[in-house]
Amino acid sequence: MTRKEAAFGGFGWGCIGGVALVGLMYYAGVFLGLRPLPQLLNEPLLSLMPGFVFGFLIDTLQHAGKVVEELGLIILMVALLGALGAASAVAGLRWTSRYLPFAFAAIGWLAVTAIVLPLGGAGFLGLNDGPATPLIWAALFAIYAVVLQFGEQPPSGVDAGRRRLLSTVPVTIGVVSLGALGLRLLPDWYRAIFNAPESGTTGISPPVTPVGNFYVVSKNFGDPAVDGQAWQLHVGGLAERPLNLSLAELRALPSTDEYVTLECISNNVGGELMSTGQFRGVRLRDLVAMVLPQAQASWVSFKARDGYTESLPLSLVEGAPEILVAYQLDGAPLPVNHGFPARILIPGHYGMKGPKWLENIDLANHETGGYWEQQGWDHNAVVKTTARFDVPREAEILKVGTMEIGGVAFAGTRGISKVEYTTNGGSTWEVAQFDAALSPLTWVVWRATWTPGSEGAYRLMVRATDASGATQDSHNAPSYPSGASGFHTIHVNVSG
């Protein structure tokens, strides 16, 4: 056998073993608490990715971006394990030993536990995640080595029947491994791309978004699950009287209810990453006052269980009673994917400013920096005025006759004073009626009656004006770095 043939065959077996290892890695995550490598590498990868690149990907792919990232990391991992298998096969031409695949698997194990896991924040050998972590990885690589052994040529004396049996092994291992991996990941990927919570609403949005349809965005492949009984919120830093509050103690403090609209900074013009809910929580400025800020304190910084960080000027916090440490959504505890047990809620700013799974609030004499700001996203992240169509939808075919059109408009804490729409591509604009906002912190629901003059193609646009008299920006811009802008435009066809 030539080196080229050995390398090619070894790469194939390495990829088969890699798929088996990756599949078992995800199931070890379910049953043994192992964090899969794509989950560990997500944050380092995002920190290295230029903000404008991530912005382009999220604008283009939306929820599918995270799926593409995870799939890309899996393919890379399988390819690297394939290369390791090729190296093992080539080495086998010179050194004949049944233990050679295990030696190369040990190299892979060492690379993961001594380099990759520390890069992902799991510490040397992954011991930050528990003493069993390096042992679990050793077992995974041992299985990988066993698969590599199947790739070794059988002795010349082996009968033809056994050779045929051995030839079916790679197909069997590959099919079973891919099937198990697909069973584990494809349902979650499908939900992320085609069945996201916000995609479940139809018609004109209700004033309050059902919790099950409230948009969900996070930087994580796997969000943290926090034990509410053991959780504590630390409030301290440059403070005279630091506090550690249990969830029960936080809930016992004087609270307030607020109707608030939240919008993701990566929401496209006309996008669905915007929802309204009733939140209950403690005013952040009251918590800050309780700990008695020291004279040099000028910033309030936040840290969440998933490592997310943010900060706000102390002067802004003290002058904004609407900023909450929220622990309820629509009369129930925050759902896990919305930040249980508590999150920061900053009305009028994009969601990136409000960490979920909150654990620390610290007073500081300098800005500690936010997770996304460090990658070039807008420092203040103030919501831009926007309006969208909920009905009709893009490319919808409509029947001739009178119909209702409508949607929502939002301007953060500035409020909405006017909503206008056009059905002729902007030649003329009509004023739409809108319902009173639930609070100064929410969107408004707008409606209008439209009777097309004839059959044909129509270009509809909508725009909003905030309470200061400023009309939303007509310039089309992507979400990076400070939120998307432009008029939501749809094309519909009217037929008899």
C-alpha positions in Angstrom: 0.0 0.0 0.0 1.3 3.4 -0.9 1.5 6.4 1.5 -1.2 8.1 -0.6 -3.6 5.1 -0.3 -2.9 4.7 3.4 -3.5 8.4 4.0 -6.7 8.4 2.0 -8.1 5.3 3.8 -7.0 6.5 7.2 -8.7 9.9 6.6 -11.9 8.1 5.8 -11.7 5.9 8.9 -10.7 9.0 10.9 -13.8 10.8 9.7 -16.0 7.8 10.6 -14.5 7.7 14.0 -14.9 11.4 14.2 -18.6 11.3 13.5 -18.9 8.5 16.2 -16.9 10.6 18.7 -19.0 13.8 18.0 -22.2 11.9 18.3 -21.2 10.3 21.6 -19.9 13.7 22.8 -23.4 15.2 22.4 -25.0 12.3 24.2 -22.4 12.6 27.0 -23.7 16.2 27.2 -27.2 14.9 27.8 -26.4 12.1 30.3 -23.1 13.1 31.8 -23.1 16.9 31.7 -20.2 17.1 29.3 -20.1 20.4 27.4 -19.7 19.7 23.7 -16.8 21.4 22.0 -19.0 23.6 19.7 -20.6 25.0 22.8 -17.3 25.7 24.5 -15.8 27.2 21.4 -18.7 29.5 20.6 -17.6 32.4 22.7 -13.9 32.3 21.8 -15.0 32.1 18.1 -17.3 35.1 18.4 -14.7 37.1 20.2 -12.3 36.6 17.3 -14.9 37.3 14.6 -14.9 40.9 13.5 -18.2 42.5 14.5 -19.1 43.5 10.9 -18.7 39.9 9.8 -21.0 38.6 12.5 -23.4 41.4 11.7 -23.5 40.4 8.1 -24.1 36.8 9.0 -26.8 37.5 11.5 -28.5 40.0 9.1 -28.5 37.4 6.3 -29.1 34.2 8.3 -30.9 35.3 11.5 -31.6 32.3 13.7 -30.0 30.0 11.1 -26.6 31.7 11.8 -26.1 29.8 15.0 -27.0 26.5 13.3 -24.5 27.2 10.5 -21.8 28.0 13.1 -22.4 24.8 15.1 -22.5 22.7 11.9 -19.3 24.3 10.7 -17.6 23.5 14.0 -18.8 19.9 13.8 -17.5 19.5 10.2 -14.1 21.0 11.3 -13.9 18.7 14.2 -14.6 15.6 12.0 -12.1 16.8 9.4 -9.4 17.2 12.0 -10.1 13.7 13.4 -10.0 12.5 9.8 -6.5 14.0 9.5 -5.4 12.4 12.7 -6.6 9.0 11.3 -4.6 9.6 8.1 -1.5 10.3 10.2 -2.1 7.1 12.1 -2.5 5.1 8.9 0.7 6.5 7.3 2.6 5.8 10.5 1.3 2.3 10.4 3.3 1.7 7.2 6.5 2.0 9.2 5.5 0.8 12.7 3.3 -2.2 12.9 1.4 -2.2 16.2 -2.2 -2.8 17.2 -1.8 0.0 19.7 -0.8 2.7 17.2 -4.4 4.1 16.8 -4.5 4.5 20.5 -1.3 6.5 20.5 -2.7 8.9 18.0 -6.0 9.0 19.8 -4.0 10.0 22.9 -2.6 12.9 20.9 -6.1 14.0 20.1 -7.1 13.7 23.7 -4.1 15.8 24.8 -4.9 18.4 22.2 -8.5 18.7 23.4 -7.9 18.6 27.2 -4.7 20.7 27.2 -5.5 23.3 24.5 -9.1 23.3 23.4 -10.9 23.0 26.7 -8.8 25.8 28.4 -9.5 28.0 25.4 -13.2 27.4 25.9 -13.0 28.3 29.6 -13.2 24.8 31.0 -9.6 24.9 32.4 -6.7 22.6 32.0 -8.0 19.0 31.3 -11.5 20.5 31.6 -11.3 20.3 35.4 -13.4 23.5 35.8 -16.3 21.4 34.6 -15.6 18.6 37.1 -13.0 15.9 37.7 -14.8 13.4 35.4 -14.3 15.6 32.3 -10.9 14.3 31.2 -12.0 10.7 31.9 -15.1 11.2 29.7 -12.9 12.6 26.9 -10.5 9.7 27.3 -13.3 7.2 26.8 -14.5 9.1 23.7 -11.0 9.0 22.2 -10.7 5.3 23.1 -13.8 4.6 21.1 -12.3 6.7 18.3 -9.2 4.5 18.4 -11.2 1.3 18.2 -12.9 2.6 15.1 -9.4 3.4 13.6 -8.4 -0.2 14.3 -11.2 -1.4 12.0 -9.4 0.5 9.2 -6.3 -1.7 9.5 -5.9 -4.2 6.7 -6.9 -7.8 7.8 -4.2 -10.4 7.7 -3.8 -12.2 4.3 -5.1 -15.4 5.8 -8.5 -14.1 6.6 -11.2 -15.8 4.5 -13.3 -14.0 2.0 -16.5 -14.1 4.1 -14.9 -12.3 7.0 -13.4 -9.8 4.6 -16.9 -9.0 3.2 -18.2 -8.7 6.8 -15.4 -6.3 7.7 -16.1 -4.3 4.6 -19.6 -3.5 6.0 -18.2 -2.1 9.3 -17.5 1.4 8.1 -20.9 1.8 6.5 -22.6 0.5 9.6 -20.6 2.7 12.0 -21.1 5.8 9.8 -24.8 5.3 9.3 -25.5 4.6 13.0 -23.3 7.5 14.1 -24.9 10.0 11.6 -28.4 8.8 12.5 -27.7 9.2 16.3 -26.2 12.7 15.7 -29.1 13.8 13.5 -31.6 12.5 16.1 -29.9 14.6 18.7 -29.4 17.8 16.8 -31.8 18.1 13.9 -35.0 18.8 15.9 -33.3 21.7 17.7 -31.9 23.0 14.4 -35.3 22.8 12.8 -37.0 24.7 15.6 -34.3 27.3 15.5 -34.7 27.9 11.8 -38.3 27.2 11.0 -40.2 27.2 14.2 -38.7 30.0 16.4 -41.1 31.3 19.0 -41.7 34.6 17.3 -42.7 32.9 14.0 -45.8 31.4 15.6 -47.9 34.5 15.6 -50.4 35.3 12.7 -52.3 38.4 11.8 -51.8 41.7 13.4 -49.8 41.4 16.6 -51.7 41.6 19.9 -50.7 44.4 22.3 -49.0 41.8 24.6 -47.0 39.0 23.0 -47.9 35.5 24.3 -45.0 34.2 26.3 -44.6 31.2 24.0 -44.2 33.6 21.1 -41.9 36.1 22.8 -38.7 36.3 20.7 -35.6 34.5 22.1 -32.0 35.4 21.2 -28.8 34.5 23.1 -25.1 34.1 22.3 -25.1 30.5 23.6 -25.6 27.1 21.9 -26.8 25.9 25.3 -28.3 28.4 27.8 -27.5 28.0 31.5 -30.1 26.3 33.7 -29.9 28.1 37.1 -31.2 26.5 40.4 -33.5 29.2 41.8 -33.2 27.8 45.3 -29.4 28.1 45.4 -29.2 31.3 43.3 -28.0 34.5 44.9 -27.7 38.0 43.4 -24.6 39.8 44.5 -24.8 43.7 44.6 -21.5 45.3 45.6 -18.3 46.6 44.2 -17.6 50.2 45.3 -20.4 50.0 47.9 -20.5 50.6 51.6 -23.1 47.8 52.3 -22.8 45.0 49.7 -25.8 42.6 49.5 -26.3 39.0 48.6 -30.0 38.4 47.9 -31.7 35.1 47.4 -34.6 34.9 44.9 -37.1 35.0 47.7 -35.4 38.0 49.2 -35.4 39.8 45.9 -39.1 39.1 45.4 -39.8 40.4 48.9 -38.4 43.9 48.0 -40.8 46.6 46.8 -41.5 45.9 43.2 -43.1 47.5 40.1 -44.9 46.2 37.0 -44.1 47.5 33.6 -45.3 46.9 30.1 -42.2 46.9 28.0 -41.4 46.2 24.3 -38.0 44.6 23.8 -36.2 44.5 20.4 -33.0 42.7 19.4 -30.3 44.9 17.8 -30.0 42.2 15.1 -33.7 42.6 14.1 -34.0 43.3 10.4 -36.4 46.1 9.2 -39.8 44.5 9.5 -38.4 41.6 11.5 -40.0 39.5 14.2 -37.3 39.9 16.9 -39.5 42.4 18.8 -42.1 41.5 21.5 -44.0 43.1 24.3 -44.7 41.7 27.8 -45.5 42.7 31.3 -42.5 42.5 33.5 -42.3 42.7 37.3 -39.1 43.5 39.2 -37.2 45.7 41.5 -36.0 49.1 40.3 -32.3 48.9 39.7 -31.7 52.4 41.2 -33.4 51.2 44.4 -31.0 48.2 44.7 -28.0 50.5 44.0 -29.2 53.0 46.7 -29.5 50.1 49.2 -25.8 49.3 49.0 -24.7 53.0 49.4 -22.4 53.7 46.5 -19.0 55.1 47.4 -18.1 58.6 46.2 -15.8 57.3 43.4 -18.5 55.0 41.9 -19.6 56.1 38.5 -20.6 52.9 36.6 -22.8 50.0 37.3 -21.6 46.7 35.8 -23.4 43.4 35.3 -22.3 39.8 34.9 -24.5 36.9 34.1 -24.1 33.1 34.6 -23.2 32.6 30.9 -20.3 35.1 31.2 -22.3 37.9 29.5 -21.3 41.4 30.7 -22.7 44.9 30.4 -22.4 48.2 32.1 -24.3 51.5 32.4 -23.4 54.9 33.8 -24.5 55.3 37.4 -26.1 58.6 36.5 -28.3 56.9 33.9 -29.4 54.3 36.4 -30.2 56.8 39.0 -32.3 58.9 36.5 -34.2 56.0 35.0 -36.7 54.3 37.3 -37.9 52.1 34.5 -34.7 50.0 34.5 -35.5 46.9 36.4 -34.0 43.7 37.8 -36.9 41.7 36.5 -38.0 38.3 37.7 -41.5 37.8 36.3 -42.9 37.9 32.8 -46.7 38.1 32.3 -47.4 37.1 35.9 -45.1 34.0 36.0 -41.4 33.5 36.8 -39.1 34.3 33.9 -38.9 31.3 31.6 -35.4 29.7 31.5 -34.7 31.1 28.0 -35.6 34.6 29.1 -33.2 34.7 32.0 -34.6 32.9 35.0 -34.2 33.7 37.9 -33.6 37.4 37.0 -32.5 39.7 34.2 -31.7 43.3 33.6 -34.5 45.2 31.7 -33.5 48.5 30.1 -36.5 50.0 28.2 -35.7 52.0 25.2 -32.4 50.1 24.5 -31.9 47.1 22.4 -32.0 43.7 24.2 -28.2 43.4 24.1 -27.9 45.9 27.0 -29.9 43.6 29.4 -28.1 40.5 30.6 -30.2 37.4 31.3 -29.3 34.9 34.1 -28.0 37.8 36.2 -25.6 37.1 39.1 -23.6 40.2 39.8 -24.3 43.9 40.0 -21.1 45.8 40.9 -20.4 49.5 41.2 -17.2 50.6 39.6 -15.2 53.7 38.8 -14.9 52.9 35.1 -16.8 51.2 32.3 -16.2 47.5 32.3 -17.5 47.0 28.8 -20.3 45.0 27.3 -20.0 41.6 25.6 -21.1 42.9 22.1 -19.6 46.4 22.4 -16.2 44.8 22.6 -16.9 43.5 19.1 -17.8 46.8 17.7 -21.6 47.0 18.3 -23.1 50.3 19.4 -22.1 51.5 22.8 -25.5 53.0 23.7 -27.8 50.7 21.6 -30.7 53.1 21.8 -33.7 51.7 19.9 -34.4 53.3 16.5 -37.9 54.2 15.4 -39.4 51.5 13.3 -42.7 50.3 11.9 -43.7 47.0 10.2 -46.5 45.3 8.4 -47.9 42.2 10.0 -50.6 41.9 7.4 -50.3 41.5 4.5 -47.2 39.4 4.2 -44.4 39.7 1.6 -45.5 38.2 -1.8 -49.0 37.5 -0.6 -51.7 37.1 -3.2 -54.8 39.2 -2.3 -58.3 39.3 -3.6 -59.8 42.4 -5.0 -61.9 44.2 -2.4 -61.6 46.1 0.9 -59.0 44.6 3.3 -57.4 45.4 6.6 -53.7 46.1 6.7 -51.7 46.7 9.9 -48.8 46.0 12.2 -46.8 47.6 15.0 -44.6 50.7 15.4 -42.0 51.3 18.1 -39.8 54.2 19.1 -38.4 53.1 22.5 -39.1 55.5 25.3 -39.9 58.3 22.8 -43.3 57.1 21.9 -45.2 57.1 18.6 -47.1 60.2 17.3 -47.9 59.1 13.8 -47.9 56.0 11.5 -48.1 56.4 7.7 -48.3 53.9 4.9 -48.2 54.0 1.1 -49.6 51.5 -1.4 -48.0 53.1 -4.4 -44.3 52.9 -3.7 -44.1 56.2 -1.9 -45.9 58.6 -4.3 -48.5 59.4 -1.6 -48.7 58.6 2.1 -51.9 57.9 4.2 -52.2 58.3 7.9 -53.1 55.1 9.8 -54.9 54.8 13.1 -53.2 53.2 16.0 -54.3 52.1 19.5 -53.0 53.8 22.6 -49.8 52.2 23.9 -50.0 50.1 27.0 -47.3 52.2 28.5 -44.7 54.8 27.4 -42.3 51.9 27.0 -44.2 49.8 24.4 -45.1 49.6 20.7 -48.4 50.7 19.3 -50.6 48.5 17.1 -51.7 50.3 13.9 -54.4 49.5 11.4 -55.8 50.8 8.2 -58.4 49.8 5.6 -57.2 49.5 2.0 -59.2 49.0 -1.2 -56.9 48.4 -4.2 -58.1 50.3 -7.2 -57.4 47.5 -9.6 -55.7 44.1 -10.0 -51.9 44.0 -10.3 -48.7 44.3 -8.3 -48.4 46.8 -5.4 -45.4 48.0 -3.4 -46.4 48.9 0.2 -44.3 50.8 2.7 -44.8 52.0 6.3 -43.1 54.6 8.4 -43.5 56.0 11.9 -42.8 59.3 13.6 -41.9 59.5 17.2 -43.4 61.8 19.8 -40.6 64.4 19.2 -41.7 64.8 15.6 -38.7 62.9 14.1 -39.7 60.4 11.3 -37.8 57.2 11.2 -34.7 57.0 9.1 -35.5 56.0 5.5 -31.9 55.0 4.8 -31.5 51.3 4.5 -28.8 50.1 6.8 -27.9 46.6 8.3 -28.1 45.9 12.0 -24.4 46.2 12.6 -23.3 48.3 14.5 -26.4 50.2 15.8 -29.5 48.5 14.6 -31.2 48.3 11.2 -33.0 51.2 9.6 -35.1 51.9 6.5 -38.8 51.6 5.7 -40.4 48.2 5.8 -41.4 47.4 2.2 -43.5 44.5 0.9 -44.7 43.5 -2.5 -48.1 42.0 -3.0 -50.3 40.9 -5.9 -54.0 41.7 -6.1 -56.1 39.4 -8.3 -59.8 38.9 -9.0 
